[in-house]
């Protein structure tokens, strides 16, 4: 059987394998999917995970549970030599090995893109994976616990100051969810007032959320101001050393949480391949998702999702390419499965064409923003649209039921506000009290 190797198990990779399983005939191909994580993360839910509105495990989809015939390998692809059709697979434990394939599908996703700003690498945290979202949630809760024991002063202010870098959708959503989360916590911390909490969002451009109209983005800014959250436009972060924020405007303040959402870049693994890459480090592909170089199509190589520069045939893309978001990655994954089968069956693959259905953002409980063409909806209706859309878009009924069930239980019982930050050092309590062998005295000479 032809061997198909899928590199990456995020949106595009998971959907490619999932749809292949549904449509492939018995014995038509052997599919292997390699990813260092054993699950697909539904990234639009990360802000709600960080705010305690969704249980972390419910925002991920298990590869092994939902891929029944795909050979799932939990490891990293660290190099690809397409000339010999081999990929180097490096596991967490054990030696790397060479995996042969007939067709390769690169869907390795993207990572946070940062700039060499002093302090960012040491102090900030991204929002690209579930572990980061959980850490943000625990940090907020732990900081409230610490601040509740302190008198008003610089240290208390630092613990209750939260900063987000980047005013795109991811930044605005995490900003809104954290503001909503902190406001909800106040009733459990009578010693902390609303005025004691400080929220700052730093955006280098002159506006936020370029995917929505100016009117909608201005409504979002006004709403945040009313909720006690400040947005700094036309402002750059110049330093974050030691959690001390310095801005290009001359403003400065101390913070204990910096969430970086100012852009993504294709996974650097592509540099260890002989596949063609464009100037931004993404895989070069044509509209039907086949990899191309200057001479035309590269046989038996495909790419989709954030790692690939997929032409946007609607003309609405940035620089002529699809923007890196879930809406495109999911649909490209579905088309990828169809095109792979078309090639196996001697048929012609189809081009990727998807008109943006609109943009919807959750800004905390009961607050949202929706934009489709000239239609803009804000407030509670947009919040319901956000939850409705993503509740339906979450893959598999098993995950949909868990997510919606969690929303219902939170509505009835309230959010769980227990920090599990101690999980980062799970052996600490055991090691503190564990009995150890007594040192033996040296034998007398």
C-alpha positions in Angstrom: 0.0 0.0 0.0 1.1 3.6 -0.5 2.5 5.1 2.7 1.2 8.6 3.6 3.1 10.4 6.3 1.3 13.3 8.1 3.7 15.6 9.9 1.8 17.4 12.7 -1.5 16.5 14.5 -3.0 20.0 14.9 -6.1 21.1 13.0 -4.9 20.4 9.5 -3.1 17.2 10.3 -5.9 15.8 12.5 -8.6 16.6 10.1 -6.6 15.1 7.2 -6.2 11.8 9.0 -9.8 11.8 10.4 -11.4 12.4 7.0 -9.1 9.9 5.3 -10.3 7.3 7.7 -13.9 8.1 6.9 -13.5 8.1 3.1 -10.6 5.7 2.3 -11.3 2.3 1.0 -9.9 -0.7 2.8 -6.3 -1.3 1.8 -6.1 1.9 -0.2 -3.2 3.5 1.8 -1.3 3.2 5.0 -1.5 6.5 7.0 1.0 7.5 9.8 0.6 10.8 11.7 3.5 12.1 13.8 3.1 14.8 16.5 5.0 15.4 19.8 1.6 15.7 21.6 -1.0 13.0 21.9 -3.8 15.4 21.2 -5.1 18.1 19.0 -5.7 21.5 20.7 -8.7 23.5 19.9 -7.0 26.9 20.2 -10.0 29.2 20.1 -10.9 27.7 23.5 -7.5 28.6 25.1 -8.7 32.0 26.4 -11.7 30.3 28.1 -9.4 27.7 29.5 -7.2 30.4 31.0 -10.3 32.0 32.5 -11.6 28.8 34.1 -14.7 28.6 31.8 -13.6 25.3 30.1 -11.9 22.3 31.6 -8.5 22.0 30.0 -8.9 18.3 29.0 -12.1 19.2 27.2 -10.3 21.6 24.9 -8.2 18.9 23.4 -9.0 15.9 21.2 -7.2 12.6 21.8 -5.4 11.3 18.7 -5.6 7.7 19.7 -9.2 7.7 20.8 -10.6 9.3 17.6 -8.2 8.0 14.9 -8.9 4.3 14.7 -6.8 3.1 11.7 -4.2 5.8 11.5 -0.8 4.8 13.0 -0.3 7.5 15.6 3.3 8.2 16.6 3.9 10.5 19.6 7.3 12.0 18.6 8.9 14.8 16.6 9.7 14.9 13.0 13.1 16.7 13.1 14.1 16.5 9.5 12.7 15.6 6.1 14.7 14.4 3.0 12.1 14.4 0.3 14.8 13.4 -2.3 15.0 10.0 -0.6 11.5 10.2 0.8 12.6 9.7 4.4 11.8 11.6 7.6 13.8 11.6 10.8 11.5 10.8 13.7 12.9 11.7 17.2 11.0 10.3 20.2 11.2 11.6 23.7 12.9 8.4 24.9 15.1 6.3 22.6 17.0 6.8 19.4 15.8 8.6 16.3 14.9 6.5 13.3 14.3 7.0 9.6 10.7 6.7 8.4 10.1 6.0 4.7 7.1 7.3 2.9 5.5 7.6 -0.5 3.6 10.8 0.1 4.3 13.4 2.8 1.7 15.9 4.2 3.3 18.8 6.2 0.9 20.3 8.7 3.3 21.1 11.4 1.6 24.3 12.5 3.2 27.5 13.9 4.9 28.8 17.0 4.8 32.2 18.8 6.8 34.8 17.0 8.7 37.2 19.3 11.1 40.0 18.9 14.4 40.5 20.8 12.9 42.8 23.4 14.8 42.6 26.7 13.0 40.4 29.3 10.3 39.0 27.0 11.9 35.5 26.7 12.3 35.3 30.4 9.1 36.9 31.7 6.4 36.4 29.1 4.2 33.4 28.3 2.6 32.6 25.0 -0.9 31.3 24.2 -0.4 28.6 21.6 -0.9 25.5 23.7 -3.1 24.2 26.5 -0.3 24.1 29.0 0.2 27.8 28.6 -3.5 28.5 29.1 -3.6 26.4 32.3 -0.5 28.2 33.6 -2.1 31.6 33.0 -5.2 30.5 34.9 -3.2 29.2 37.9 -1.0 32.3 37.9 -4.1 34.6 38.2 -5.5 32.6 41.0 -2.2 32.2 42.9 -1.6 36.0 42.6 -5.0 36.7 44.1 -4.2 34.4 47.0 -0.9 36.2 47.6 -2.3 39.7 47.2 -5.1 39.0 49.6 -2.5 38.7 52.4 -0.6 41.9 51.6 -1.2 45.5 52.5 -1.7 48.0 49.6 1.7 48.8 48.1 4.0 48.1 45.1 4.2 44.3 45.6 0.4 44.0 45.8 0.0 46.2 42.7 2.5 44.0 40.8 0.6 40.8 41.7 -2.7 42.3 40.5 -1.4 43.8 37.3 -1.9 41.7 34.2 -0.5 42.6 30.7 -1.2 41.3 27.2 1.0 42.1 24.2 -0.8 42.1 20.9 -4.3 43.4 19.8 -5.3 40.7 17.4 -8.1 38.3 18.0 -6.0 36.1 20.4 -4.9 39.1 22.4 -8.3 40.7 22.7 -9.9 37.4 23.7 -7.5 36.5 26.4 -7.6 40.1 27.6 -11.4 40.1 27.9 -11.5 36.7 29.5 -8.9 37.5 32.1 -10.7 40.8 32.9 -14.0 38.9 33.3 -12.2 36.2 35.4 -10.6 38.7 37.8 -13.9 40.6 38.2 -15.7 37.3 39.1 -13.0 36.5 41.7 -13.6 39.7 43.7 -16.5 38.2 45.6 -14.3 35.5 46.9 -11.5 38.0 48.0 -13.3 40.7 50.0 -10.0 42.4 50.8 -9.4 43.1 47.1 -11.4 45.8 45.3 -12.1 46.2 41.7 -9.9 49.3 41.6 -7.0 47.2 42.9 -6.8 45.1 39.7 -5.1 46.6 36.6 -5.2 45.3 33.0 -3.1 46.6 30.2 -3.0 45.6 26.5 -0.1 46.9 24.3 -0.7 47.2 20.6 1.9 48.6 18.2 -0.7 49.5 15.5 -3.3 52.3 15.7 -6.2 49.8 16.0 -7.1 46.4 17.4 -8.8 43.4 15.7 -8.1 44.3 12.0 -10.6 41.5 11.0 -13.6 43.6 12.2 -14.8 47.1 11.2 -13.4 50.2 12.8 -16.8 50.8 14.4 -16.8 47.3 16.1 -13.1 47.7 17.2 -13.9 51.1 18.8 -16.9 49.6 20.6 -14.5 46.9 22.0 -12.0 49.6 23.2 -14.9 51.6 24.8 -16.3 48.5 26.5 -12.9 47.5 28.0 -12.4 51.1 29.3 -15.8 50.8 31.1 -14.6 47.4 32.5 -11.4 48.9 33.9 -9.0 47.6 31.3 -6.7 49.9 29.4 -5.6 49.5 25.8 -2.5 51.3 24.6 -2.6 51.9 20.9 0.4 53.0 18.8 2.6 51.7 21.6 5.5 49.4 21.6 7.0 47.3 24.4 10.6 48.3 24.8 11.5 46.2 27.9 10.0 43.7 30.2 13.1 42.9 32.4 12.1 41.6 35.8 8.4 42.2 35.0 9.0 45.9 34.8 7.1 47.1 31.7 8.6 50.0 29.7 6.7 51.4 26.8 7.7 53.5 23.8 5.4 56.3 25.2 7.5 56.6 28.3 5.0 54.9 30.5 6.1 52.1 32.9 4.6 49.8 35.4 5.3 46.4 37.1 3.4 43.3 36.3 3.5 39.6 37.3 1.9 38.2 34.2 2.8 39.0 30.6 0.9 37.1 27.9 2.5 37.4 24.4 0.1 37.1 21.4 1.8 39.4 18.9 2.1 37.0 16.0 3.1 33.5 14.9 5.6 32.0 12.6 5.9 28.6 10.8 7.5 25.9 12.8 11.3 26.2 12.5 11.5 22.5 11.7 11.0 23.4 8.0 14.7 24.6 7.9 15.7 21.0 8.3 14.1 19.9 5.1 14.8 20.0 1.4 11.3 21.3 0.7 10.8 24.8 -0.9 10.2 27.6 1.6 9.1 31.2 0.9 10.6 34.4 2.4 8.5 34.2 5.6 9.7 30.6 6.3 6.4 28.9 5.2 6.1 26.0 2.9 5.4 27.0 -0.7 2.2 25.4 -1.9 -0.3 26.1 -4.8 -4.1 26.4 -4.3 -4.7 22.6 -4.4 -2.2 22.2 -1.5 0.5 20.5 -3.5 4.1 21.8 -2.7 5.7 23.7 -5.5 9.1 25.1 -6.4 10.4 27.3 -9.2 10.0 24.4 -11.7 6.4 23.5 -10.7 4.8 20.8 -8.5 7.0 18.8 -6.2 5.7 15.3 -6.6 4.2 13.5 -3.6 4.5 16.5 -1.2 1.6 18.5 0.3 1.2 21.2 2.8 -1.6 22.9 4.7 -2.4 25.0 7.8 -0.3 27.6 9.5 3.0 26.1 8.3 2.1 26.7 4.6 1.7 29.8 2.4 -1.7 28.8 0.9 -2.9 31.2 -1.8 -6.2 32.9 -0.9 -8.2 32.7 -4.1 -10.9 35.0 -2.7 -8.5 37.9 -2.8 -9.1 38.7 0.9 -5.9 37.2 2.3 -2.9 39.1 3.7 -0.3 39.4 0.9 -2.4 37.1 -1.2 -2.3 34.2 1.3 -4.7 32.7 3.8 -4.3 34.0 7.3 -3.2 31.5 9.9 -6.4 30.7 11.7 -8.5 27.7 12.6 -11.2 28.4 10.0 -8.7 27.9 7.2 -6.7 25.0 8.8 -9.8 22.9 9.4 -11.1 23.3 5.9 -7.7 22.8 4.4 -7.4 19.6 6.3 -10.7 18.3 4.9 -9.7 19.3 1.4 -6.3 17.6 1.9 -8.0 14.3 2.6 -10.1 14.6 -0.6 -7.1 15.6 -2.7 -4.9 12.8 -1.5 -7.7 10.3 -2.3 -8.2 12.0 -5.7 -4.5 11.6 -6.5 -4.6 7.9 -5.4 -7.5 7.3 -7.7 -6.1 9.1 -10.7 -8.5 12.1 -10.3 -7.7 15.8 -10.3 -7.3 17.6 -7.0 -9.4 20.6 -6.2 -8.2 24.1 -5.3 -8.8 25.5 -1.9 -11.4 28.3 -2.0 -13.0 29.6 1.2 -14.7 32.9 1.7 -14.4 34.2 5.3 -17.7 33.5 7.1 -17.0 36.3 9.5 -15.1 36.8 12.7 -16.5 36.3 16.2 -14.7 36.9 19.5 -15.6 36.2 23.1 -14.6 39.0 25.4 -15.5 37.4 28.7 -18.8 36.2 30.1 -21.7 37.9 28.4 -19.5 40.0 26.1 -18.7 39.4 22.4 -18.1 40.9 19.0 -19.1 39.6 15.6 -18.3 40.9 12.1 -19.5 39.6 8.8 -19.1 42.0 5.9 -20.7 45.2 7.0 -22.8 43.5 9.7 -21.4 44.0 13.2 -23.0 42.6 16.3 -21.7 43.2 19.8 -22.5 42.4 23.4 -24.6 39.4 24.7 -25.9 38.3 21.2 -22.3 38.1 19.8 -21.2 36.2 22.9 -23.9 33.6 22.3 -22.9 33.4 18.6 -19.3 32.9 19.7 -20.2 30.0 22.0 -22.6 28.5 19.5 -20.1 28.6 16.6 -17.2 27.1 18.5 -19.4 24.6 20.4 -20.4 23.2 17.0 -16.9 23.6 15.4 -15.3 21.5 18.1 -14.5 18.2 16.5 -16.3 15.0 17.6 -19.5 14.7 19.5 -17.7 13.4 22.6 -15.8 16.7 22.9 -18.8 18.9 22.0 -20.8 17.3 24.8 -18.0 17.7 27.3 -17.5 21.4 26.5 -21.2 22.3 26.4 -21.8 20.3 29.6 -19.0 22.3 31.3 -20.6 25.6 30.2 -23.9 24.4 31.7 -22.4 23.3 35.0 -20.5 26.6 35.3 -23.7 28.5 34.7 -25.4 26.6 37.5 -22.5 26.2 39.9 -20.0 28.9 39.0 -16.4 28.6 37.8 -14.0 26.5 39.7 -11.4 28.9 41.2 -8.9 26.4 42.7 -5.3 27.0 41.5 -3.3 23.9 40.7 0.0 25.7 40.4 1.6 23.2 42.8 1.3 20.6 39.9 4.5 22.1 38.5 6.4 20.5 41.4 4.3 17.4 42.2 7.1 15.6 44.1 7.8 18.4 46.5 5.6 17.3 49.4 6.7 13.7 49.0 10.4 14.5 48.9 10.1 16.8 51.9 9.0 14.1 54.3 10.4 10.9 52.6 12.7 8.8 54.7 16.2 8.4 53.4 18.9 5.9 54.3 21.1 7.1 57.1 24.7 7.9 56.1 27.0 5.0 57.0 30.0 5.9 59.2 33.3 5.1 57.5 34.9 1.8 58.5 37.7 2.2 61.1 41.2 1.5 59.8 
